[in-house]
């Protein structure tokens, strides 16, 4: 037969007929042959086979047929059919098989085709219809388009009716290509969609039939389908004289099928993986039901690295495919994404470009989504990144899958509305987990461009989410009489008394003390359920609202922890000197410095920072052992440093207070969770708040000396600078050496934050004073505060005061 979507010869259509190719559905028709044979046998109640010897029963069969014809003349068709079926049953019971001579006798005697033997006209016509390849193909597609509990009669009825629909679509497509000035319409677009869907439904229907029968779909079957798809696309080529916008929807559908085949080809590299994949596809389509094959194909197309499916660790592949179908397929190449980042490079902070706005091509993909669609898209992309591990990142497909979905996560977070908030648990699963963060670090080594894209979008998205959470937190807490102290809520009971009177205030306070020991945060976490007799006073105090505030604060902590790892800024620890020694005029200068334009001496973008660098730097390749000029009194220096560091604090805005997994732990005496873990030789994610609080002064001194002076080899620096650099090393780790390397005139790519041969050589040729170092240090602090005033502005005065303590030493 002609190609299904080749033009039909009609008088009103004038065109040059193309060379016909075998029909796609004809090529698939053999998939329905077993059904046709089985159906025909069930109707006949017996089979026929050839015979090479004379059959003594042939004469009896001929006499029976003559008798039936007489009944047909005298008593009608119904009576004749009953007698005909009885004759067939008698021969079948006797075990007599019909050969070719029986067919000849039947045709000669009755004038009817042998295929109609023992059946009425309707059954015979139905059997003939089912021999049509287009009907056979439509029957196969019914396994996709109809509910899984559809009956055989319903499938047959659908298959016969679908032929007319497909032919009508083919005619519309032919006309769109043949007629000059033909206008692209909704009907034309629908016809192309019908052509694509018919192929997909037949292909997926045959997949379901095969897997349900316990069969295996192998790579050769895949190759056949690809060849058939290539043939189908010839008939579905783009008509002339239509715009890109008109063609876009159809082009996207064609690409979805192309992507499906691309994924299956990758999966076919392993027989086991391919069998798992095709079986999962079949089950996913059946599970979706009622023709929802599109979402399954979408799920297949976004899995760029099917080998990574092995990392699901026993999870349901079928469910995974259905879940990831809701991801946002940006369909933008990595180079284009990278170019978009470079175009906003003026927003670079410490090597990471913070996107001020999404590029238009990205925005078009994520704008206009509902809150549920935002959540579904993030969930899907999170699942796609979760199955990628460092080994997967060694493969181009694995890198593509991770970068595309990390980018999508950041883009969706940037596009969410101000009243959409992500929970701390969801954020941990999405990006603030060791696996995701480790992958970006791994990308730095294998694909720096991809790492830059992923990091920039995720950091930008997290910053946007951080602002949403912080603004909402402030709005919530403004409705409450309670005030956050950094570790808990406190409330001035005089404010409550002014609202409700003394007796009711005392009643409230008594209940709070009795039920929660006066601990408001404990009450918040419990929903103040035990204070049921003063619920009106809890409401008036605005304490019920703090449950949402607690959620915001938990999410903020997780975001801060993730940013601490993703954004390569070694942020100085917040000074505990809330009462700094700056004069009012100096404080005014600090505020002005934040608000003014940059005055760069040691600009942030000139220093390459490593966000997750340990306190202990690596050993240099070569060792130059020099004796310090004089010696530093470490005990005396540490006395002053410990005063600056203060005691325990767990400010959410201080990134040093977080473990790598994003859990807010706090610091004590300047000792962070990371430095305590390094000193003890344990996983930093095992450090608890209790561990931090238990740090003694003696242990803090040992940590500072071992990790921040001895290991970094600060004793090799000029002695006049050792104390100031030591203080900065504790305050901001490798930035201490980087600033020194900048002052020594070392080029940017050499400022690695380590004391090695090149650094010592550079220092020998310059005379850097403590005043020089203090100025550079203050410049760094000021620029950091400018980069994010909400995050760092409140610490700037304390940092400047700390730097100035060493100016004249």
C-alpha positions in Angstrom: 0.0 0.0 0.0 1.1 3.6 -0.4 2.8 5.4 2.4 0.3 6.2 5.0 1.1 9.9 4.9 1.8 10.2 1.2 -0.7 12.4 -0.7 -4.0 10.8 -1.9 -5.0 11.2 -5.5 -7.8 13.6 -5.5 -9.0 15.9 -8.3 -8.7 19.1 -6.2 -5.1 18.4 -5.3 -2.4 19.0 -7.9 1.1 17.9 -7.2 3.9 15.7 -8.4 3.5 12.4 -6.6 6.6 11.4 -4.7 8.1 7.9 -4.9 6.1 5.7 -2.6 7.8 3.9 0.3 6.5 0.9 2.2 4.0 2.0 4.8 5.1 2.3 8.3 2.0 0.5 9.5 2.4 -2.2 6.8 5.9 -2.8 8.2 4.4 -3.2 11.6 1.5 -5.3 10.4 3.2 -8.6 11.1 2.8 -7.7 14.8 -0.9 -8.3 14.4 -0.7 -11.5 12.4 -0.8 -13.8 15.4 -3.9 -12.1 16.6 -5.6 -12.4 13.2 -4.8 -16.1 12.9 -5.9 -16.8 16.4 -9.2 -14.8 15.9 -9.9 -16.6 12.7 -9.4 -20.1 14.3 -11.6 -19.2 17.2 -14.4 -18.3 14.8 -14.0 -21.3 12.6 -13.5 -23.9 15.4 -11.0 -25.8 13.3 -8.0 -25.4 11.1 -7.0 -26.4 7.6 -3.9 -28.0 6.3 -2.8 -29.5 3.0 -3.1 -33.2 2.2 -1.1 -35.3 -0.3 -3.5 -38.3 -0.3 -7.1 -38.9 -1.3 -9.5 -38.2 1.5 -12.4 -40.7 1.7 -14.5 -38.1 3.6 -14.4 -35.5 0.9 -17.5 -36.9 -0.8 -19.4 -36.9 2.5 -18.4 -33.3 2.9 -19.6 -32.4 -0.6 -23.0 -34.1 0.0 -23.3 -32.2 3.3 -22.7 -28.9 1.5 -25.3 -29.7 -1.2 -27.8 -30.4 1.6 -27.0 -27.1 3.3 -27.5 -25.2 0.0 -30.9 -26.7 -0.3 -31.8 -25.5 3.2 -30.5 -22.1 2.3 -32.9 -22.0 -0.7 -35.9 -23.3 1.3 -35.5 -22.0 4.8 -33.1 -19.0 4.5 -29.5 -17.9 5.5 -29.8 -18.4 9.2 -30.9 -22.0 9.0 -28.2 -22.7 6.5 -25.5 -21.3 8.8 -26.7 -23.4 11.7 -26.5 -26.5 9.6 -23.1 -25.4 8.2 -21.6 -25.0 11.7 -23.0 -28.4 12.7 -21.3 -30.0 9.7 -18.0 -28.3 10.6 -18.4 -29.4 14.3 -19.0 -33.1 13.2 -15.9 -33.2 11.1 -13.8 -31.5 13.9 -15.2 -34.0 16.4 -14.1 -36.9 14.2 -10.6 -35.4 14.0 -10.9 -34.8 10.2 -8.6 -32.0 9.0 -9.6 -29.9 6.0 -7.2 -29.8 3.1 -7.0 -27.7 -0.1 -9.5 -30.0 -1.8 -12.1 -29.2 0.9 -11.6 -25.5 0.2 -12.1 -26.1 -3.5 -15.3 -28.1 -2.9 -16.7 -25.5 -0.6 -16.0 -22.6 -3.0 -17.4 -24.5 -6.0 -20.5 -25.7 -4.2 -21.5 -22.5 -2.3 -19.9 -19.8 -4.4 -18.5 -18.3 -1.2 -14.9 -17.8 0.0 -13.5 -20.6 2.1 -12.6 -17.9 4.8 -16.4 -17.6 5.4 -16.9 -21.3 6.1 -19.0 -21.8 9.3 -19.5 -18.0 9.8 -22.1 -15.4 9.1 -21.5 -12.6 6.7 -20.7 -10.1 9.5 -18.1 -12.4 11.0 -16.5 -12.9 7.6 -16.4 -9.2 6.8 -14.8 -8.6 10.2 -12.2 -11.2 9.5 -11.4 -9.6 6.2 -11.2 -6.1 7.8 -8.7 -7.4 10.3 -6.4 -8.5 7.5 -5.9 -4.8 6.6 -2.4 -3.7 7.8 -3.7 -0.3 8.9 -6.4 -2.0 11.0 -3.9 -4.4 12.5 -1.6 -1.6 13.4 -4.5 0.3 15.0 -5.4 -2.8 17.0 -1.9 -2.9 18.4 -2.1 0.8 19.3 -5.2 0.2 21.2 -3.0 -1.3 24.0 -1.8 2.3 24.5 -4.8 4.4 23.7 -7.6 2.3 25.4 -7.8 1.5 29.1 -5.9 -1.6 30.1 -9.2 -3.5 30.9 -10.6 -2.9 27.4 -12.3 -6.0 25.9 -11.3 -7.6 22.6 -14.4 -6.3 20.9 -13.7 -2.8 22.1 -10.1 -3.0 20.7 -11.4 -4.3 17.3 -14.0 -1.6 17.1 -11.4 1.0 17.8 -9.0 -0.5 15.3 -11.5 -0.4 12.4 -12.7 3.1 13.2 -9.2 4.5 13.6 -8.3 3.7 10.0 -10.7 6.4 8.8 -9.1 8.9 11.2 -5.6 8.1 10.1 -6.5 8.3 6.4 -8.2 11.7 7.0 -5.0 13.0 8.7 -2.9 11.7 5.8 -5.1 13.5 3.4 -4.8 16.8 5.3 -1.0 16.4 5.4 -0.9 15.7 1.7 -2.9 18.8 0.9 -0.7 21.0 3.1 2.3 19.9 1.0 0.7 20.0 -2.4 -1.4 23.1 -2.6 0.2 26.5 -3.2 -0.9 28.9 -0.6 -2.3 26.3 1.7 -2.9 27.8 5.1 -1.5 26.1 8.2 -4.4 25.5 10.6 -5.3 23.9 13.8 -6.6 21.0 11.7 -3.3 20.6 9.9 -1.3 20.6 13.1 -3.7 18.0 14.6 -3.1 15.9 11.5 0.6 15.9 11.9 0.1 15.0 15.6 -2.1 12.1 14.6 0.6 10.9 12.3 3.2 11.0 15.0 0.9 9.6 17.6 -0.1 6.7 15.4 3.5 5.6 15.0 4.2 6.0 18.8 1.1 4.1 19.8 1.8 1.3 17.4 5.4 1.0 18.6 4.5 1.2 22.2 1.5 -1.1 21.8 3.8 -3.8 20.3 6.2 -3.3 23.2 3.4 -3.9 25.7 2.2 -7.0 23.8 5.7 -8.4 23.7 6.4 -7.9 27.4 3.0 -9.1 28.5 3.6 -12.3 26.6 6.9 -12.8 28.4 8.9 -11.9 25.3 12.1 -9.8 25.1 12.6 -6.7 23.0 16.1 -6.8 21.7 18.4 -4.2 20.1 17.5 -5.6 16.6 13.8 -4.7 17.3 15.0 -1.2 18.3 17.0 -0.9 15.0 13.9 -1.9 13.0 11.7 0.7 14.8 14.3 3.4 14.2 14.3 2.6 10.5 10.5 2.7 10.5 10.6 6.1 12.3 13.0 7.5 9.7 10.6 6.3 7.0 7.6 7.8 8.8 9.3 11.2 9.2 9.7 11.5 5.4 5.9 11.6 5.2 5.8 14.1 8.2 8.3 16.5 6.7 7.7 20.3 7.1 5.4 21.8 4.5 6.6 24.9 2.6 5.5 28.4 3.5 4.9 28.0 7.2 6.7 29.9 10.0 9.0 28.5 12.6 6.4 29.3 15.3 3.7 27.4 13.4 6.0 24.4 13.0 7.3 24.5 16.6 4.7 22.3 18.3 5.1 19.6 15.6 8.8 19.9 15.7 8.8 19.4 19.5 6.7 16.2 19.1 9.1 14.9 16.5 12.0 15.6 18.8 10.4 13.8 21.7 10.3 10.6 19.6 13.9 11.2 18.4 15.0 11.7 22.1 13.2 8.5 23.1 15.2 6.5 20.5 18.4 8.2 21.5 17.9 7.1 25.1 17.0 3.6 24.0 20.1 3.3 21.8 22.2 4.3 24.8 20.4 1.8 27.0 21.0 -1.0 24.4 24.7 -0.9 25.2 23.8 -3.5 27.9 21.3 -6.3 27.3 20.3 -6.3 30.9 19.8 -2.6 31.1 17.9 -2.5 27.8 15.5 -5.3 29.0 15.0 -3.4 32.2 14.3 -0.2 30.3 11.9 -1.6 27.9 10.0 -3.5 30.6 9.8 -0.4 32.7 8.5 1.6 29.7 5.8 -1.0 29.0 4.7 -1.0 32.7 4.8 2.8 32.9 2.5 3.2 29.8 0.1 0.6 31.2 0.2 2.4 34.6 -0.5 5.8 33.0 -3.5 4.3 31.2 -6.0 5.8 28.8 -3.4 6.8 26.2 -1.1 8.9 28.4 2.0 7.8 26.5 3.3 11.3 26.1 4.4 11.7 29.7 6.2 8.4 29.6 8.1 9.5 26.4 8.9 12.8 28.1 10.3 10.8 31.1 12.4 8.7 28.7 13.7 11.7 26.8 15.0 13.6 29.9 17.1 10.6 31.0 20.3 11.5 29.1 22.4 8.9 30.8 20.3 5.6 31.0 23.3 3.8 32.5 22.8 5.8 35.6 19.5 4.0 36.2 21.6 1.3 37.8 22.1 3.7 40.7 18.4 3.6 41.6 19.3 0.9 44.2 16.3 -1.2 43.7 13.8 1.6 43.3 10.9 1.2 40.9 12.2 2.2 37.4 8.6 2.4 36.1 7.7 5.0 38.8 11.0 6.8 38.3 10.3 7.3 34.6 6.8 8.6 35.3 8.0 11.0 38.0 10.8 12.5 36.0 8.5 13.2 33.0 7.5 16.5 34.9 11.0 18.0 34.7 11.6 21.2 32.7 13.5 20.3 29.5 15.4 23.5 28.9 16.6 22.2 25.5 19.4 24.8 25.5 23.0 23.7 24.9 25.6 24.0 27.6 27.7 26.5 25.6 24.6 28.7 25.2 23.9 28.5 28.9 27.6 29.4 29.6 27.4 32.4 27.3 24.4 33.6 29.1 26.3 33.5 32.3 29.3 35.3 30.8 27.0 38.1 29.7 26.2 38.8 33.3 29.8 38.5 34.5 29.6 41.9 36.2 27.6 40.2 38.9 30.5 37.7 39.6 31.2 37.2 43.3 34.3 35.1 44.1 34.2 33.3 40.8 30.5 32.6 40.8 28.2 34.6 38.6 25.0 35.5 40.5 22.4 35.8 37.8 20.5 39.1 38.1 17.8 37.7 35.8 17.2 34.6 33.8 18.2 34.7 30.1 15.1 35.0 27.9 15.3 31.5 26.4 15.4 30.0 29.9 12.7 32.3 31.3 10.4 31.2 28.5 10.7 27.6 29.6 9.9 28.3 33.3 7.5 31.2 33.3 3.8 30.9 33.9 4.0 27.7 36.0 1.7 27.0 38.9 3.1 26.3 42.4 2.4 22.6 41.9 4.2 22.6 38.5 7.2 24.3 40.2 7.2 21.6 42.9 6.8 18.8 40.3 9.6 20.2 38.1 12.0 20.5 41.1 11.1 17.0 42.3 11.7 15.5 38.8 15.0 17.3 38.3 16.1 16.4 41.8 15.5 12.7 41.0 17.5 13.0 37.7 20.5 14.5 39.5 20.2 12.0 42.4 21.1 9.0 40.3 24.3 10.7 39.0 27.4 9.8 40.9 31.1 10.8 40.4 31.5 7.8 38.1 28.6 8.9 36.0 30.2 12.3 35.6 33.0 10.7 33.7 30.6 10.0 30.9 29.4 12.9 28.6 25.8 11.7 29.0 26.1 11.7 32.8 27.5 15.3 32.8 24.8 16.5 30.5 22.0 15.0 32.6 23.4 16.5 35.8 24.2 20.0 34.4 20.8 20.3 32.6 18.8 19.4 35.7 20.9 21.4 38.1 20.4 24.4 35.8 16.7 23.7 35.7 16.5 23.5 39.5 18.1 27.0 39.8 16.0 28.5 37.0 12.7 27.2 38.6 13.7 28.5 42.0 14.4 31.9 40.5 11.0 32.0 38.8 8.9 31.0 41.8 6.5 33.5 43.4 7.2 35.3 46.6 4.7 33.2 48.5 6.2 29.9 47.5 8.6 28.4 50.0 10.6 25.2 50.0 10.8 23.2 53.2 14.2 22.3 54.8 13.6 18.6 54.2 12.9 19.2 50.5 15.9 21.4 50.1 18.1 18.8 51.6 16.8 16.2 49.2 17.1 18.6 46.3 20.5 20.3 46.5 21.7 20.5 50.1 22.9 16.9 50.2 26.4 15.5 50.1 25.9 13.7 46.8 24.7 16.8 44.9 27.4 19.0 46.4 30.1 16.4 45.7 29.0 16.2 42.1 29.5 19.9 41.5 33.0 19.7 43.0 33.7 16.7 40.8 32.6 18.6 37.8 35.2 21.3 38.5 37.8 18.8 37.5 36.1 17.0 34.5 34.0 19.8 33.0 34.8 23.3 34.3 32.3 24.9 32.0 29.5 22.6 33.1 30.4 23.2 36.7 30.3 26.9 36.2 26.8 26.6 34.7 25.4 24.3 37.4 27.0 26.3 40.2 25.9 29.7 38.9 22.2 28.6 38.4 21.9 26.7 41.7 23.6 29.5 43.7 21.4 32.1 42.0 18.3 30.0 42.7 19.3 29.4 46.3 20.0 33.1 46.8 16.5 34.0 45.4 14.9 31.4 47.7 17.0 32.8 50.6 15.6 36.3 50.1 12.0 34.9 49.9 12.5 33.0 53.1 14.2 35.8 55.0 11.5 38.4 54.0 8.7 36.1 55.0 10.5 35.3 58.3 10.7 39.1 59.0 7.0 39.5 58.2 6.0 36.6 60.4 8.0 37.7 63.4 6.7 41.2 63.1 3.3 39.9 64.0 4.6 38.4 67.2 5.5 39.8 70.6 8.4 37.4 70.7 11.9 38.4 69.6 14.6 36.0 68.3 17.8 36.1 70.2 19.9 33.9 68.0 19.1 30.6 69.8 15.6 31.1 71.1 12.7 33.4 71.4 12.2 35.8 74.3 9.2 37.9 75.1 8.8 41.1 77.1 5.7 40.3 79.2 5.1 44.0 79.7 4.0 44.1 76.0 1.5 41.3 76.7 0.3 43.0 79.9 -0.4 46.2 78.0 -2.7 44.2 75.7 -4.5 41.9 78.1 -3.9 43.2 81.6 -1.7 41.9 84.4 -3.8 39.0 85.6 -4.1 37.4 82.2 -0.4 38.0 81.5 0.4 36.2 84.7 -1.9 33.4 83.8 -0.1 33.1 80.4 3.4 33.1 82.0 2.4 30.5 84.5 1.2 28.2 81.8 4.3 28.7 79.7 6.6 28.0 82.7 4.6 24.9 83.8 4.2 23.3 80.4 7.4 24.3 78.6 9.7 25.6 81.3 9.4 29.0 79.9 11.1 27.8 76.6 9.1 29.5 73.8 10.8 27.6 71.0 9.9 24.3 72.6 6.3 25.5 72.7 6.5 26.6 69.1 7.7 23.1 68.0 4.9 21.5 70.0 2.3 23.9 68.7 1.6 25.1 72.2 -0.8 22.2 72.5 -0.4 21.8 76.3 -1.4 25.5 76.8 -4.9 24.7 75.7 -6.5 26.8 78.5 -4.8 30.0 77.4 -5.0 29.6 73.6 -6.5 33.1 73.2 -3.4 34.6 74.9 -1.1 32.5 72.7 -3.0 33.8 69.7 -2.8 37.4 71.0 0.9 37.1 71.5 1.4 35.9 67.9 3.1 32.8 69.0 1.2 30.4 66.8 2.7 32.3 63.8 6.1 31.3 64.9 5.6 27.7 63.7 5.9 29.1 60.2 8.8 31.2 61.3 10.6 28.1 62.6 10.1 26.5 59.2 11.6 29.5 57.5 14.5 29.5 59.9 15.2 25.8 59.3 15.1 26.3 55.5 17.4 29.4 55.8 19.9 27.3 57.7 19.9 24.6 55.0 20.3 27.2 52.3 23.1 28.8 54.1 24.9 25.5 54.5 24.5 24.7 50.8 25.7 28.1 49.7 28.6 27.7 52.1 29.7 24.7 50.0 28.6 25.8 46.5 29.6 29.4 46.5 33.4 29.5 46.7 33.6 32.3 49.3 35.6 31.7 52.4 33.5 34.0 54.5 35.2 35.4 57.6 33.7 34.3 60.8 31.5 36.9 62.4 33.3 38.7 65.2 31.8 38.3 68.7 32.8 41.9 69.4 29.3 43.4 69.2 30.7 46.5 70.9 33.5 47.4 68.4 36.0 50.1 69.0 35.1 52.3 66.0 34.2 55.9 66.5 30.8 57.1 65.3 32.5 58.8 62.3 34.3 55.5 61.5 31.0 53.6 61.7 29.5 56.1 59.3 32.4 55.5 56.9 31.7 51.8 57.1 28.0 52.3 56.3 29.0 54.6 53.4 31.5 52.1 52.1 28.7 49.5 51.8 26.4 51.9 50.0 29.0 53.4 47.7 30.3 52.0 44.4 33.3 49.7 44.6 36.7 51.1 45.4 38.7 48.0 44.7 42.2 47.4 46.1 41.9 43.6 46.6 38.6 43.0 44.8 36.6 39.8 45.3 36.8 38.8 41.7 40.6 38.9 41.8 40.8 36.2 44.4 39.9 32.6 43.5 38.2 31.1 46.6 37.6 27.5 47.4 34.4 27.1 49.3 35.0 23.8 51.0 38.7 24.0 51.6 39.9 22.4 54.8 41.7 24.4 57.4 44.8 22.4 56.6 46.2 23.2 53.1 47.9 20.8 50.9 51.7 20.3 51.1 53.6 22.3 48.4 55.4 20.2 45.8 58.7 21.7 46.9 59.7 22.6 50.3 61.8 25.7 51.3 62.7 25.6 54.9 63.4 29.0 56.3 63.8 30.1 59.9 61.5 33.0 61.0 63.2 36.2 61.8 62.7 36.3 65.6 59.7 34.3 66.9 56.0 34.8 67.5 54.6 34.4 71.0 51.7 32.2 70.1 50.2 32.1 73.6 50.0 35.9 73.7 48.5 36.0 70.2 45.9 33.4 71.0 44.9 35.3 74.1 43.9 38.2 71.9 42.3 36.0 69.2 40.2 34.1 71.7 38.8 37.4 73.0 37.8 38.3 69.5 36.3 35.0 68.8 34.1 34.9 71.9 32.1 31.9 73.1 29.3 29.8 71.6 27.1 31.3 68.9 24.9 29.8 66.1 23.9 32.8 64.0 22.1 31.5 60.8 23.8 34.1 58.7 27.3 32.9 59.6 28.2 30.2 57.2 31.0 28.9 59.5 28.2 27.7 61.8 27.1 25.0 59.4 28.1 21.4 58.8 28.7 20.5 55.1 25.2 18.8 55.0 23.6 22.2 55.8 22.8 21.6 59.5 23.2 24.6 61.7 25.5 23.6 64.6 27.3 26.8 65.6 30.8 27.7 66.7 32.5 28.0 70.0 35.7 30.0 70.7 36.0 30.4 67.0 36.1 26.6 66.4 33.8 25.6 63.5 32.3 22.1 62.9 34.8 21.6 60.0 37.9 22.5 62.0 36.8 20.5 65.0 36.2 17.4 62.8 39.6 17.9 61.1 41.3 18.1 64.4 39.6 15.0 65.7 39.9 13.1 62.4 36.2 12.5 62.0 33.4 13.2 59.4 32.3 16.8 59.9 28.7 15.8 59.4 28.9 13.8 62.7 29.8 16.9 64.7 26.9 18.0 67.0 26.0 21.2 68.8 27.0 19.5 72.0 30.4 18.7 70.6 30.9 22.4 69.7 29.7 23.6 73.1 32.1 21.2 74.8 35.2 22.8 73.2 37.5 24.0 75.9 39.8 26.9 75.7 42.8 24.6 75.8 41.4 22.5 72.9 40.7 25.7 70.9 44.3 26.8 71.4 45.5 23.4 70.2 43.3 23.5 67.1 44.4 27.0 66.2 48.0 26.3 66.6 48.0 22.9 64.7 45.6 23.7 61.9 46.0 27.5 61.4 49.6 28.1 62.2 51.8 25.0 62.0 50.2 23.2 59.1 49.9 26.4 56.9 53.6 27.0 57.7 53.0 30.5 58.9 56.3 30.3 60.7 58.0 30.7 57.3 56.5 34.2 56.9 58.3 37.4 58.0 57.8 37.5 61.7 56.3 41.0 61.7 53.3 39.7 59.6 52.8 36.3 61.3 50.4 37.5 64.0 48.1 39.4 61.7 48.1 36.6 59.1 47.5 34.1 61.9 44.4 36.0 63.0 43.1 36.3 59.5 43.8 32.6 58.9 41.5 31.8 61.8 39.0 34.3 60.7 38.9 33.5 57.0 41.3 30.5 56.3 43.2 30.6 53.0 42.1 34.2 52.3 44.8 35.2 54.7 47.5 34.0 52.4 45.7 35.0 49.2 45.6 38.6 50.4 49.3 38.4 51.2 50.1 36.9 47.8 48.1 39.8 46.2 50.2 42.3 48.1 53.3 40.5 47.1 52.4 41.1 43.4 51.8 37.4 42.6 49.6 36.9 39.5 46.0 35.8 40.0 46.5 32.2 38.9 49.3 31.8 41.5 47.3 33.0 44.5 46.4 29.6 45.9 46.4 30.4 49.6 49.3 28.2 50.4 52.8 29.1 51.7 55.2 27.6 49.2 58.4 28.3 47.3 56.8 30.9 45.0 55.1 32.8 47.8 58.3 33.0 49.9 60.3 34.1 46.9 57.7 36.9 46.1 57.8 38.1 49.7 61.5 38.4 49.7 61.3 41.2 47.1 58.7 43.4 48.9 58.3 45.2 52.2 54.8 44.6 53.4 53.9 46.3 56.7 51.1 45.4 59.1 49.4 48.6 58.0 49.5 47.4 54.4 48.0 44.1 55.4 45.3 45.7 57.5 44.3 48.0 54.6 44.1 45.1 52.2 42.1 43.0 54.8 39.6 45.9 55.4 39.3 46.3 51.6 38.4 42.6 51.3 35.9 42.8 54.2 34.2 45.9 52.7 33.9 44.4 49.2 32.4 41.2 50.7 29.8 43.3 52.6 29.0 45.2 49.4 28.4 41.9 47.6 25.6 41.0 50.0 24.8 43.6 52.6 22.0 41.6 54.1 24.3 38.7 54.6 27.5 40.3 55.7 26.8 44.0 56.4 26.2 43.5 60.1 29.6 41.9 60.6 31.6 44.6 58.8 32.3 46.9 61.7 33.6 44.1 63.9 35.8 42.8 61.1 37.3 46.2 60.5 38.0 46.6 64.2 39.6 43.2 64.3 41.9 44.1 61.4 42.9 47.4 62.9 44.2 45.7 66.1 47.2 44.6 64.1 47.8 47.8 62.2 50.7 49.1 64.3 52.3 45.9 65.4 
